[in-house]
Amino acid sequence: MRRQGKSVAFLGVIAALAAQGCATATPSDDDKSGGSTRPALFHGHTLTEAGPAALRDALADAAIVVVGERHGDPMFHEVQRQVVLHARRHRPKVAVAVEWLPHTAGQVVDAWMRTPAKTVDELAQAVGWKAIWGHNLDAYRRLLETTRQNAVELRPVNAPPGISRLVARSGGKPVDGKWRHAVPPLTSGTEAHFNYFAGLMRAAGHGHHHGLDESSLRRLYRAQLVWDETMAYEVNRLRRSLGENTIIIVFAGIGHTDFGHGIPARLSTGPVVTIRASTCDQGRPRAEMKGIATLIWCVPEAPASTASR
């Protein structure tokens, strides 16, 4: 019984890990916000003010832009939406690569993008959003609509569902069966990345893992590598297929993007720019955010009376 309980708890950690984060049309402003807005930007490595020109220059020069998210958090998804709108103003072709769905769902997503009459809810039903991703669809609705309205290619790049769980449960042994071909090499791990990952897991451990030992953390790290390596591989492949005139914007959880770990470290084509949204103390990023991304996009904290509603 104890072993069964431990197994159930371990699988709970996998679920928690996933939840963390784990044409040339002109940009459409058919929404109430009036389109893209001027961001409050800071250089991530110095925490000094960057100004709007820094975003324009980054989008003009970058091959790939990686924008981290806390899954289902409206603040992060609105910043991602703004990045798409700004990119469409400065680049003729934009593609968005997302963690939210497996790369095997590509044809379904393409069909939805080509059919304006189909709703976001119809897309969610077609791809099995609730079962595969699970996060509140409403948090992503406006972002999905913006990509389609602005002639942006939308490409899912994650691993097929369940692969990371199989790897975590295998204890380092090769995965057998029909999914063996879907498992990436898992050879890109580093101690620096593992230590960062373990820190994230320990910080989230208050309600999730009841003190996982290093062996368990190593197993979970292998599961993390499934996502990181698969998504980076798919983004690299997308870059080669779409060519240099297309900027690729990657949306993935902050556990896959912060401090250059995860996806950015595994991209083989550049230049790569990372963007991190954050609420900021008195309009400035906090000291511990130094180095978290190329650019930090500061969002004012909502007043207490508004935030509590």
C-alpha positions as CSV (number, residue, x, y, z in Angstrom):
1,M,0.0,0.0,0.0
2,R,2.8,2.4,0.8
3,R,4.4,1.8,-2.6
4,Q,1.1,2.5,-4.3
5,G,0.6,5.7,-2.3
6,K,4.2,6.9,-3.2
7,S,3.5,6.1,-6.9
8,V,0.3,8.2,-6.8
9,A,2.1,11.0,-5.1
10,F,4.8,10.9,-7.7
11,L,2.4,11.0,-10.6
12,G,0.8,14.0,-8.8
13,V,4.1,15.8,-9.1
14,I,4.2,15.1,-12.8
15,A,0.8,16.8,-13.1
16,A,2.0,19.7,-11.0
17,L,5.2,20.0,-13.1
18,A,3.0,20.3,-16.2
19,A,0.9,22.9,-14.6
20,Q,3.9,25.1,-13.7
21,G,5.5,25.7,-16.7
22,C,5.7,23.5,-16.8
23,A,0.7,36.5,-46.0
24,T,1.6,40.0,-45.0
25,A,-1.6,41.2,-43.6
26,T,-1.4,44.3,-41.3
27,P,-2.0,43.8,-37.6
28,S,-5.6,43.6,-36.7
29,D,-6.9,46.0,-34.0
30,D,-10.4,44.5,-33.9
31,D,-10.5,44.4,-30.1
32,K,-11.3,46.8,-27.4
33,S,-7.7,47.4,-26.4
34,G,-7.0,49.2,-29.7
35,G,-4.1,46.8,-30.6
36,S,-0.5,46.8,-29.3
37,T,0.5,49.1,-26.5
38,R,3.8,50.7,-25.4
39,P,5.5,48.4,-22.9
40,A,7.6,49.3,-19.9
41,L,10.8,47.4,-20.7
42,F,14.0,46.7,-18.9
43,H,17.3,45.0,-19.9
44,G,17.3,41.7,-18.1
45,H,21.0,41.5,-17.5
46,T,21.3,44.9,-16.0
47,L,17.8,45.8,-14.9
48,T,18.2,49.2,-16.5
49,E,15.4,50.8,-18.5
50,A,15.3,49.7,-22.1
51,G,12.5,51.7,-23.7
52,P,10.2,50.8,-26.6
53,A,13.0,50.9,-29.1
54,A,14.6,47.8,-27.5
55,L,11.5,45.7,-28.3
56,R,11.4,47.1,-31.9
57,D,15.1,46.3,-32.4
58,A,14.8,42.8,-30.8
59,L,11.8,41.9,-33.0
60,A,13.6,43.3,-36.1
61,D,16.8,41.3,-35.5
62,A,15.8,38.1,-33.8
63,A,15.3,34.7,-35.4
64,I,13.4,33.4,-32.4
65,V,11.7,35.1,-29.5
66,V,10.9,33.1,-26.4
67,V,8.1,34.5,-24.2
68,G,7.6,32.7,-20.9
69,E,4.2,32.2,-19.2
70,R,2.5,31.1,-16.1
71,H,-0.1,28.8,-17.6
72,G,-3.6,30.3,-17.5
73,D,-2.4,33.7,-16.0
74,P,-4.1,36.5,-17.9
75,M,-1.2,38.9,-17.3
76,F,1.3,36.6,-19.1
77,H,-1.0,35.8,-22.0
78,E,-1.8,39.5,-22.6
79,V,1.9,40.3,-22.8
80,Q,2.3,37.4,-25.3
81,R,-0.6,38.8,-27.3
82,Q,1.1,42.2,-27.3
83,V,4.4,40.7,-28.5
84,V,2.5,39.1,-31.5
85,L,1.0,42.5,-32.4
86,H,4.3,44.3,-32.1
87,A,6.0,41.5,-34.2
88,R,3.4,41.9,-37.0
89,R,4.3,45.6,-37.2
90,H,8.0,44.9,-37.7
91,R,8.2,41.6,-39.5
92,P,6.3,40.4,-42.7
93,K,6.0,36.8,-41.5
94,V,5.4,35.6,-38.0
95,A,4.9,32.1,-36.6
96,V,3.9,31.3,-33.0
97,A,5.1,27.9,-31.6
98,V,3.2,26.8,-28.4
99,E,3.8,24.4,-25.6
100,W,0.1,24.0,-25.1
101,L,-0.5,21.2,-27.6
102,P,1.5,18.3,-29.1
103,H,3.1,18.7,-32.5
104,T,0.9,15.8,-33.6
105,A,-2.1,18.2,-33.5
106,G,-0.6,20.4,-36.2
107,Q,-3.0,19.5,-39.0
108,V,-6.0,20.2,-36.7
109,V,-4.7,23.5,-35.7
110,D,-3.9,24.4,-39.4
111,A,-7.5,23.6,-40.4
112,W,-8.8,25.9,-37.6
113,M,-6.5,28.7,-38.6
114,R,-7.8,28.5,-42.2
115,T,-11.4,28.5,-41.2
116,P,-12.4,31.9,-39.6
117,A,-16.0,30.7,-39.0
118,K,-14.7,28.1,-36.5
119,T,-14.6,29.2,-32.9
120,V,-12.0,28.7,-30.2
121,D,-14.3,26.3,-28.5
122,E,-14.5,24.2,-31.7
123,L,-10.7,24.1,-31.8
124,A,-10.5,23.1,-28.2
125,Q,-12.9,20.2,-28.8
126,A,-11.1,19.1,-31.9
127,V,-7.7,18.9,-30.2
128,G,-8.9,17.6,-26.8
129,W,-7.8,20.8,-25.0
130,K,-9.2,19.8,-21.6
131,A,-7.6,16.4,-21.6
132,I,-4.3,17.4,-23.1
133,W,-3.7,20.9,-21.6
134,G,-6.3,21.4,-19.0
135,H,-5.8,25.1,-18.3
136,N,-8.7,27.5,-18.5
137,L,-9.4,28.0,-22.2
138,D,-10.7,31.5,-21.6
139,A,-7.2,32.6,-20.5
140,Y,-6.0,31.7,-24.0
141,R,-9.0,32.7,-26.1
142,R,-8.0,36.2,-27.0
143,L,-4.5,35.2,-27.8
144,L,-5.6,32.4,-30.1
145,E,-8.0,34.8,-31.8
146,T,-5.3,37.4,-32.3
147,T,-3.0,34.9,-34.0
148,R,-5.6,34.0,-36.5
149,Q,-6.8,37.6,-37.1
150,N,-3.2,38.7,-37.8
151,A,-2.2,36.0,-40.3
152,V,0.2,34.4,-37.9
153,E,1.1,30.8,-38.3
154,L,0.3,28.8,-35.2
155,R,2.3,25.6,-34.6
156,P,2.0,23.2,-31.6
157,V,5.5,21.9,-30.7
158,N,5.1,19.8,-27.5
159,A,5.7,16.1,-27.1
160,P,2.7,13.7,-27.4
161,P,0.7,13.4,-24.2
162,G,2.0,11.0,-21.6
163,I,5.6,10.7,-22.9
164,S,7.1,12.6,-20.1
165,R,5.2,10.5,-17.5
166,L,6.5,7.3,-19.1
167,V,10.1,8.6,-19.0
168,A,9.7,9.7,-15.3
169,R,8.3,6.3,-14.3
170,S,11.0,4.4,-16.3
171,G,13.7,5.3,-13.8
172,G,16.3,6.0,-16.5
173,K,15.6,2.9,-18.5
174,P,14.7,3.1,-22.2
175,V,11.0,3.5,-22.9
176,D,9.7,0.5,-24.8
177,G,6.6,0.1,-27.0
178,K,5.0,2.3,-29.5
179,W,6.1,5.6,-28.0
180,R,9.8,4.8,-28.0
181,H,10.3,6.8,-31.3
182,A,8.8,9.8,-29.6
183,V,11.3,10.0,-26.8
184,P,14.1,12.5,-27.5
185,P,17.7,11.7,-26.7
186,L,17.6,13.2,-23.2
187,T,21.3,14.0,-23.4
188,S,21.2,17.8,-23.1
189,G,20.9,18.0,-19.3
190,T,23.4,20.0,-17.2
191,E,24.0,20.3,-13.5
192,A,23.2,24.0,-13.7
193,H,19.9,23.3,-15.3
194,F,19.1,20.5,-12.9
195,N,19.9,22.6,-9.9
196,Y,17.6,25.4,-11.2
197,F,14.9,22.8,-11.9
198,A,15.3,21.2,-8.4
199,G,15.0,24.7,-6.9
200,L,11.7,25.2,-8.7
201,M,10.4,21.9,-7.5
202,R,11.4,22.5,-3.9
203,A,9.8,26.0,-4.0
204,A,6.6,24.4,-5.3
205,G,6.8,21.5,-2.9
206,H,4.8,22.9,-0.1
207,G,1.7,21.2,-1.5
208,H,3.0,18.9,-4.1
209,H,5.9,16.6,-3.4
210,H,6.4,16.1,0.4
211,G,10.2,16.2,0.2
212,L,11.3,14.4,-2.9
213,D,14.8,13.0,-2.6
214,E,17.5,13.7,-5.3
215,S,16.8,10.4,-7.0
216,S,13.1,11.4,-7.5
217,L,14.1,14.9,-8.6
218,R,16.5,13.3,-11.2
219,R,13.6,11.3,-12.6
220,L,11.4,14.3,-12.8
221,Y,14.2,16.2,-14.5
222,R,14.3,13.6,-17.2
223,A,10.6,14.3,-17.7
224,Q,11.3,18.0,-18.0
225,L,14.0,17.2,-20.6
226,V,11.4,15.4,-22.7
227,W,9.5,18.7,-23.0
228,D,12.5,20.9,-23.4
229,E,14.3,18.8,-26.0
230,T,11.1,18.0,-28.0
231,M,10.0,21.7,-28.1
232,A,13.5,22.9,-29.0
233,Y,13.8,20.3,-31.8
234,E,10.4,21.3,-33.2
235,V,11.2,25.0,-33.1
236,N,14.6,24.4,-34.8
237,R,12.9,22.3,-37.5
238,L,10.2,25.0,-37.9
239,R,13.0,27.7,-38.3
240,R,14.6,25.6,-41.1
241,S,11.3,25.0,-42.9
242,L,10.0,28.6,-42.7
243,G,13.2,30.3,-43.5
244,E,15.0,33.4,-42.4
245,N,12.3,35.9,-43.2
246,T,9.9,34.4,-40.6
247,I,10.3,35.3,-36.9
248,I,9.3,32.5,-34.6
249,I,7.7,33.4,-31.3
250,V,7.7,30.6,-28.7
251,F,5.2,30.5,-25.9
252,A,6.1,28.1,-23.1
253,G,6.0,27.9,-19.3
254,I,8.6,29.9,-17.3
255,G,10.2,26.6,-16.2
256,H,11.2,26.1,-19.8
257,T,12.4,29.6,-20.5
258,D,13.7,31.5,-17.4
259,F,17.4,32.3,-17.1
260,G,18.2,30.8,-20.5
261,H,17.5,27.3,-19.4
262,G,15.2,24.8,-21.1
263,I,14.2,25.8,-24.6
264,P,16.5,28.8,-25.2
265,A,19.6,26.7,-24.4
266,R,18.7,24.1,-26.9
267,L,18.0,26.3,-29.9
268,S,20.5,25.9,-32.7
269,T,19.6,29.0,-34.8
270,G,19.8,32.6,-33.7
271,P,19.8,35.2,-32.6
272,V,17.4,34.3,-29.8
273,V,15.7,36.9,-27.6
274,T,13.8,36.0,-24.4
275,I,11.0,38.1,-22.9
276,R,9.7,37.7,-19.4
277,A,6.5,39.4,-18.1
278,S,6.5,40.4,-14.4
279,T,4.8,42.7,-12.0
280,C,7.4,45.2,-10.8
281,D,8.1,46.9,-7.5
282,Q,7.5,50.6,-7.9
283,G,7.7,50.2,-11.7
284,R,11.1,48.4,-11.7
285,P,12.0,44.7,-11.8
286,R,13.1,43.1,-8.5
287,A,16.8,42.4,-8.0
288,E,16.3,38.6,-8.1
289,M,15.1,38.9,-11.7
290,K,18.5,39.9,-13.0
291,G,19.4,37.6,-15.9
292,I,16.0,36.0,-16.1
293,A,15.5,37.1,-19.7
294,T,16.9,39.4,-22.4
295,L,14.0,41.8,-21.8
296,I,11.7,42.1,-18.8
297,W,8.2,43.5,-19.5
298,C,7.0,45.2,-16.4
299,V,3.3,45.2,-15.7
300,P,1.9,47.5,-13.0
301,E,0.4,45.6,-10.1
302,A,-3.4,45.9,-9.9
303,P,-4.7,48.0,-7.0
304,A,-5.7,45.9,-4.0
305,S,-9.4,46.7,-4.5
306,T,-9.3,45.4,-8.1
307,A,-7.0,42.4,-7.5
308,S,-9.3,41.0,-4.8
309,R,-12.4,40.9,-7.0
